[in-house]
Amino acid sequence: MPKTSIEWLIENLCVNLGFCLPTEAQAQLLEDTPSTAEEFATAVFSAEGIDPASEHRIYGQVVEFIEDAFRRSASRDA
């Protein structure tokens, strides 16, 4: 996934879902981007200090949001 797509994703997780990550967490996601939506969502939750298991509904929403971003990025790269 291109860096600009990851930056867009990070920004829109904040704007649309309220997951506004600290600068360090953003840098980590840009440097070592998780390869699946679930791993990315887990990293976001970890950066926010939230246990994904305790927030099933919102975790699912975050995963869906990230999956959509991954799909859009893949279709642009194809």
N, C-alpha and C positions, 0 to 999 in steps of 0.2 A: 504494500500500500504506500503510495507516495506521501512524502512528508506533509505536503499541503493538505492532503485528504485527512491525515491524522490530526493536524492542527484544526481543521474544520470540525472533525468529530469531537475533539476535546472541547472546543468552544461551544458547540451545540449541545453537548451533554450538560453544560452549565446553563445555557440559555433556556433549553427546552425541558430539562429534567432536574435542574437544580444541583447537579454534581459539579461544583466549581473547584477543581483540583488545585492544590498548591503548586507553585512553580516547579519545585523539585520533582513532584509526581508527573507533571506534564513532560518535563525533560526526560524522565525515565521512560515514559511511554513512547516518546519520539525516538529515543536511542535504541530501545529494545522493545519493539512493538509486538505484543502477543499475537499469535497466529490465528486464534479463534475468537469469536465473539464472547464466548463464555470466559476465556482467559482474560480478555480485555476487561470485561465487566467485573470480574473478580479483582483485578488490579485496581480498578476505579473504586470499588467498595473498600478495598484494603486501604487505599490512600485516604479515604474519607473516615476510616476507623469504624466501618460498619461490617457486621458479619452477614454475608449474603444469605445464609441459612435462616436468619431471623427476619429477613425482608423479602420473602418469595415473590410477592406481587411486583414490587418495584424492580427487583432483580430481573424478572422476566421482561419488564418493559425496557430496561437498559439493554439487555441482550438483544431484543428485537431491534432497538434503535441502532445498535452497533452492527448487527447482521445486515440491516438495510444499507448502512454506510459502506460496509465491506462489499456488498453486491454492486452498489453504484460505482465504487472505485474499480472493481473488476470489469464491469461492462465498459467503462471508459478506457481501460487499458487494453481491452480486446480488439 
